[in-house]
Every structure is written in structure tokens, then in C-alpha cells.
């Protein structure tokens, strides 16, 4: 009798082989696809961050204060990058999204987004400077501030009285209150911040000059010294003449003579002055007409530098009470009216 075939015995522990299911193959394909896509995206992202992009013609960008999204949008708007979103991701992935600083940044044609990000996170700005010029009056300063595209023009919204109150300046006019110099600013900062700095500098310089003043000057206080310095500033064509011009004004004040300084008259005429001073200007009374009124003007007439402050508080020892411009920037000083009239005929009327 034939024996029955026996079933092969499966060894204990060996898994039963089953063909892979369709879902397994799909999952594997998707996993591989995701890996390849991530690799491609990563390579593309790395390429974007490290390769140079077209840059704006100006060679610089100006960033106003804001978060990483705001700054990235400004960069894209100014042509420094082509994707604000990509820049935001780059900043966040590198941990620099909270380190970005506003300001003006100079950029080169070979600068990559990664290099730009590092520059902005370090605050490596191209300095922005605002200059207040010696001899400018308050109108000139306001005009310069209003034309500066990197400042917030907060002072334009204020009257002079409101401006003085906000800056805690006790004077009745902003005239002469701001020290002429070049000031570094941040893009987007308020012009009030700049004016506060300039006023602090002026007060420091004025305090120093007043502390070192000569004895027996006919000046009651620091403010009068500032007024006198502004007259010296506007009358000076040659730096070395400042102490002598101040000496003439001091002599006139001591002798009760009127100062008769044309720049003060011109200041009193105001914006209507056409550049040609006439007899009518000299005889028409205003608070600043030093031909019709004695003593100092009621306020300074200009922003003054350190040299004018020193001249006003340390004037030259001179007996002169007259001076006239020679036409070359210097002045001719005279002790008597006859000498002065002769100098006027020689240097002024001949022109």
C-alpha cells in the first residue's frame, strides 16, 4: 500500500514569505519621492542662499525698523532679494530673525542673501549723516531736516513753542539752540531725536565757553553770550577775525553804542530779503535792527560753532569800535569814525 505524501514541516521561527502588497510599494515610492524632493528643495534653497542676486542700482538699501517679515519685504521691494518668504525662512533657520537691525546698508553685486543676512544681523550699516552748518538759521535747519529722506519729520508737526517744550528748552526761540556738526543717525529715526542731541551738544559747549569767559564782560548770562556769538558767526569772513569782531562788539556795548551789524538787520527782514541790503532795511525798525535799537538782539540769529562761542566769551583786547569788510573775507578795524569812513571809501564804496 502506497504511503500518503507528507507535508513539508516548516521550521519553527521561520517567517512565512508573502509577496509585498500594493500599499507597501506605494508607501515606499512616496517615501523615496519625499526624500528626493526634500533633497532637491534643500539643494535649491542652499543655492538660493549662497548665490548672488541682482541688486538695486543705488548700491544700498535702507531698512526702517520692523520685525523680520517687515525687513524682508523692504529688501524685496528695494530689489536686494527676489523672495521675502525665502529670506524669512533663512533668518529663522539660522536663528538671526530676532537680530536684524534697521539702517542703511551698502550692498555689492556679488552679495548673496546669506551674506546680506549676516550683514544686517551685525548692524554693519553704511553711516547716515545729517549735518547742521555753522551760520545756518533755524529756517535753514528745518528745511534741511524736511528734505532728508531717512528721518521721520516729527518736528514739522510742531510749532516752535511745542518743539521747545518737547525738547525741554527754556529759550523763547529755537534759534541758536542746536550745535552745528555732523550727526550719525539711524534710518527711520525721528528728527526730534537728532535735535535733542544737537541741543545737548550746544548746551555743553556753551557751558564750557561761559565757564572760561573773561572777567567784566557786558553779558548777563550764557544766553547773551550765545546771542553775541551768533552775531560774530554771521559777521565773520575770516576765522582769525572772530575775536577782533567780538572785541568791537564788546567795546560798543560798554560804550553804549549801537552794534549796527547788517546780518542782524537781514535776519529781521526774514525770508523776504532778496540779497541786497538797502537804506530802507537799515532804517526800518524791527526787533533785530541794531541800527535802530541798542544792545543785543532778542535771540541769536544763527547756529554757532565752538570758535564763535570762544570769541564771544574771550574777545580780543582791542580799542577798535568799527570794522568793514575788505572784500577778501577779512575785515579792516578802526578806532575812530574818520578812520572807519576812510576804510569804507577804500574797501566798500570802491566796489
C-alpha positions in Angstrom: 0.0 0.0 0.0 1.4 3.3 -1.0 2.1 5.7 1.7 0.5 9.2 1.7 2.7 12.1 0.8 3.6 14.1 3.8 3.5 18.0 4.1 6.8 19.6 4.5 7.4 20.6 8.0 8.1 24.4 8.4 10.9 25.0 10.7 9.9 26.8 13.9 10.6 30.5 13.9 11.0 31.0 10.1 8.6 33.7 8.8 6.1 32.9 6.2 7.0 34.6 2.9 4.3 36.7 1.5 4.5 38.9 -1.6 4.7 42.7 -0.9 1.3 44.4 -1.0 0.5 47.2 -3.4 0.2 49.6 -0.5 3.7 48.8 0.7 5.0 49.6 -2.7 3.1 52.8 -2.8 4.4 53.8 0.6 7.9 53.1 -0.4 7.6 55.1 -3.6 6.1 58.0 -1.7 8.9 57.9 0.9 11.5 57.8 -1.7 9.8 60.6 -3.6 9.6 62.8 -0.5 13.3 62.1 0.2 14.3 63.1 -3.3 12.0 66.2 -3.2 13.5 67.3 0.1 17.0 66.8 -1.3 16.1 68.8 -4.3 14.4 71.5 -2.3 17.3 71.6 0.1 19.8 71.9 -2.7 17.7 74.7 -4.4 17.3 76.5 -1.0 21.1 76.3 -0.4 21.8 77.6 -3.9 19.4 80.5 -3.3 21.0 81.5 -0.1 24.6 81.4 -1.4 24.4 82.7 -4.9 24.4 86.4 -5.8 21.2 88.1 -6.9 20.6 91.2 -9.0 21.0 94.3 -6.8 19.4 97.8 -6.9 21.2 100.5 -8.9 21.8 102.6 -5.9 24.1 100.0 -4.4 22.4 100.4 -1.0 19.2 99.6 0.8 17.5 101.5 3.6 15.6 99.4 6.2 13.1 101.0 8.5 12.5 99.4 12.0 10.3 96.3 12.0 10.3 92.5 12.5 11.9 90.0 10.2 8.9 89.9 7.9 8.8 93.7 7.5 12.5 93.9 6.9 12.4 91.1 4.3 9.6 92.8 2.4 11.6 96.0 2.4 14.6 94.2 1.0 12.4 92.6 -1.8 10.8 96.0 -2.6 14.2 97.6 -3.0 15.5 94.8 -5.2 18.0 93.3 -2.9 16.3 89.9 -2.8 13.7 88.2 -5.0 11.8 86.5 -2.2 10.8 87.9 1.2 9.5 84.5 2.2 12.7 82.7 1.5 14.7 85.4 3.4 12.4 85.0 6.4 12.9 81.2 6.4 16.7 81.7 6.1 16.7 84.1 9.0 14.7 81.8 11.2 16.7 78.7 10.3 19.9 80.4 11.2 18.5 81.9 14.4 19.1 85.5 13.2 15.4 86.5 12.8 15.5 88.5 16.1 18.9 90.1 15.5 18.1 92.2 12.4 18.8 95.9 12.6 17.4 98.9 10.7 19.7 101.3 8.9 21.3 102.0 5.5 23.3 99.1 4.2 25.7 99.2 1.2 25.5 96.1 -0.9 27.6 94.7 -3.8 26.6 92.9 -6.9 28.1 89.6 -5.7 26.3 89.6 -2.3 24.2 86.5 -1.6 21.1 86.5 0.7 23.1 84.7 3.3 25.9 87.3 3.3 23.2 90.1 3.3 21.5 88.4 6.3 24.8 88.3 8.2 25.5 92.0 7.4 22.1 93.1 8.6 22.2 90.9 11.8 25.6 92.5 12.7 24.2 96.0 12.0 27.1 96.7 9.6 25.4 99.9 8.3 26.7 102.4 5.9 26.7 105.5 8.1 23.9 108.0 7.6 24.9 111.5 8.5 23.0 114.7 8.9 24.9 118.0 9.0 23.9 121.3 10.7 26.1 124.0 9.2 27.7 126.9 11.2 25.8 130.1 10.4 22.5 128.4 9.4 19.4 129.9 11.0 16.5 127.9 12.3 14.7 128.1 8.9 17.7 126.5 7.2 17.8 123.7 9.7 14.1 122.9 9.4 14.4 122.9 5.6 17.4 120.5 5.7 15.6 118.1 8.1 12.4 118.2 6.0 14.4 117.2 2.8 16.2 114.3 4.5 14.5 111.0 3.3 16.0 108.9 6.1 14.4 110.9 9.0 10.8 110.9 10.4 9.8 114.5 10.2 8.1 114.8 13.6 9.3 118.4 14.1 7.2 119.5 11.1 4.0 118.8 13.1 5.0 121.1 15.9 5.0 124.9 16.4 8.3 126.4 17.7 6.8 126.7 21.2 5.7 123.0 21.1 9.1 122.0 19.9 10.9 123.8 22.7 8.5 122.3 25.3 9.1 118.8 23.9 12.8 119.2 23.9 12.7 120.9 27.3 14.5 124.0 26.1 13.8 127.1 28.2 14.6 129.6 25.5 11.8 131.6 23.7 13.1 130.6 20.2 14.8 127.6 18.7 17.3 129.9 17.1 20.9 129.2 18.1 19.9 126.2 20.2 21.5 123.4 18.1 25.2 122.9 17.7 26.4 122.7 14.1 28.1 119.4 13.4 27.6 116.1 11.5 25.4 113.6 13.4 25.1 109.9 12.7 21.5 108.8 12.5 19.6 105.6 12.1 17.3 105.4 9.1 13.7 106.0 10.2 14.6 107.7 13.5 12.8 110.9 14.5 14.3 114.3 13.7 13.4 115.3 17.3 16.0 112.7 18.5 18.6 114.4 16.3 17.6 117.9 17.6 17.8 116.7 21.2 21.4 115.5 20.6 22.3 118.8 18.9 20.9 120.8 21.7 22.7 118.8 24.4 26.0 119.4 22.4 25.2 123.1 22.2 24.5 123.4 25.9 27.7 121.5 26.8 29.8 123.8 24.5 28.0 126.9 25.8 28.6 125.9 29.5 32.3 125.4 28.8 32.7 128.7 27.0 30.8 130.6 29.7 32.9 128.9 32.4 36.1 130.1 30.7 34.8 133.7 30.0 36.9 136.8 30.6 36.0 139.0 33.5 33.9 142.1 33.3 32.1 141.3 30.0 28.9 143.3 29.5 27.0 140.0 29.3 24.4 139.0 31.9 24.3 135.3 31.3 25.0 132.4 28.9 22.1 133.2 26.6 23.5 136.7 25.9 26.9 135.1 25.2 25.1 132.8 22.7 23.4 135.9 21.1 26.8 137.7 20.8 28.4 134.6 19.3 25.7 134.3 16.6 26.4 137.9 15.6 30.2 137.2 15.4 29.4 134.0 13.4 27.5 135.9 10.8 29.9 138.8 10.5 33.0 136.6 10.1 34.5 136.0 6.7 37.9 135.0 8.1 38.2 132.7 11.1 41.1 134.7 12.7 38.9 137.9 12.7 36.3 136.4 15.1 38.0 137.5 18.4 38.5 141.0 17.0 34.9 141.3 15.8 33.8 140.1 19.2 36.1 142.7 20.8 34.5 145.5 18.7 31.0 144.4 19.8 32.1 144.3 23.4 33.6 147.8 23.1 30.4 149.1 21.6 28.2 147.5 24.3 30.5 149.0 27.0 30.3 152.5 25.4 26.6 152.4 24.8 27.0 152.4 21.0 24.6 150.5 18.8 26.0 147.4 17.3 25.0 148.3 13.7 25.5 144.8 12.3 24.0 144.1 9.0 23.4 140.3 9.5 21.0 141.1 12.4 19.1 143.5 10.2 18.8 140.9 7.4 17.6 138.3 10.0 14.8 140.8 11.0 13.7 141.2 7.4 13.2 137.5 7.2 12.5 135.3 4.2 11.6 138.4 2.1 15.2 139.5 2.0 16.4 139.4 -1.7 20.2 139.5 -1.0 20.6 143.3 -1.4 20.6 145.3 1.8 19.3 148.8 1.3 18.9 152.1 3.3 15.3 151.2 3.8 16.3 148.0 5.5 18.7 149.9 7.8 16.1 152.5 8.8 13.0 150.3 9.2 12.7 149.3 12.8 12.4 145.6 13.8 13.4 143.8 17.0 16.6 142.8 15.2 17.5 146.1 13.7 20.7 147.0 15.5 20.8 150.4 13.7 17.5 151.5 15.3 17.9 149.7 18.6 20.6 149.4 21.2 22.0 146.3 22.8 21.9 142.7 21.7 19.2 141.2 19.6 16.4 139.5 21.4 17.5 136.0 20.3 20.5 134.5 18.5 20.4 134.9 14.7 22.2 131.7 13.7 23.6 128.4 14.9 27.1 129.0 16.2 30.3 126.9 16.3 32.8 126.5 19.1 35.1 129.2 17.7 32.4 131.8 17.7 31.5 130.8 21.3 35.1 131.2 22.4 35.4 134.5 20.6 32.3 135.9 22.3 33.5 134.9 25.8 37.2 135.5 25.2 37.2 138.5 22.8 40.4 140.1 21.7 41.7 143.1 23.6 41.3 145.9 21.1 40.4 149.6 21.1 38.6 149.3 17.8 34.9 150.2 17.6 34.5 149.9 13.8 35.1 147.3 11.1 34.4 146.9 7.4 34.8 144.0 5.1 37.8 144.3 2.8 36.2 142.1 0.1 38.6 139.2 0.5 36.9 137.7 3.5 38.9 139.7 6.1 37.9 143.0 7.9 39.6 146.4 8.4 39.3 147.5 12.0 39.3 151.2 13.0 39.4 153.1 16.3 37.8 156.4 15.1 34.9 157.3 12.8 37.3 159.2 10.5 39.4 156.1 10.1 36.3 154.0 9.5 34.9 156.3 6.8 38.3 156.2 5.0 38.2 152.4 5.2 34.6 152.4 3.9 35.6 154.5 0.9 38.6 152.3 0.2 37.0 148.9 0.6 33.3 149.3 0.2 32.4 152.3 -2.0 35.1 151.4 -4.5 33.3 148.2 -5.2 
